[in-house]
Amino acid sequence: MTSLLDNLIDVIYPACCIACDSILVSQEKLICTGCIVELTPTDFHKYENNPVARKFYGKVKIEKAMAYFPFVKKGKVQKILHNLKYRDEESLSEMLGLWYGRYLISENLNTQFDVIIPIPLHPKKLLKRGYNQSDGFAKGLAKSLNTDWKSDIICRNKETSTQTKKTRIQRWYNVKGIFSITNKEYVRDKKILLVDDVVTTGATIESCANILLAENAKSVSIATIAYA
């Protein structure tokens, strides 16, 4: 009876691809096969001098800088991120993490990190949204890469205004001093992969990476869903 009801709902309200709005067919989840094929990874992990790495030159030492997809305004990646942040698609972030982790395994990057840590949301924002999209991405990555995942190592102490439409300098001041480490002994001598949803100026990641290194993390690498 439940299966029949589910099938009826699917006919009346068919699930659509969040990237192109086409109707999903059997076995497809959230993103259609056509869009998956079109979403080409950046391959930044292959090059030390890549656009993400260059954002941090002279600011903080980043071991490896990676981003899954390039961000194009009004493109499919933007639609995916919009659904991830504002349309309650919590499972999407973990799915993307699983995909990216499998891709990195194919590139022999599965043994380079001791723990994967997401950029945290402020508790008020987490309560309002219900989930942290960066945490889901980190969790999916950790599953694929078979490494530890910790969501409670970095604490966001102050609620900040959105980074959207801020200049690079405004973004830096907006996140200055807002993070702290909850377990300093844990990060000591760890090779950490720091995860966020999208990197633009890099101010938020820079702030987190600096406090991890200040507490004697062995190295900090970064991975994001998208690079803008």
Secondary structure by P-SEA (a helix, b strand, c coil): caaaaaaaaaaaccccccccccccccccccccaaaaaaccccccccccccaaaaaccccccccbbbbccccccccaaaaaaaaaccccccaaaaaaaaaaaaaaaaacccccccccccccccaaaaaaacccaaaaaaaaaaaaacbbbbcccccccccccccccccaaaaaaaacccccccccccccccbbbbbbcccccaaaaaaaaaaaaaacccbbbbbccccc
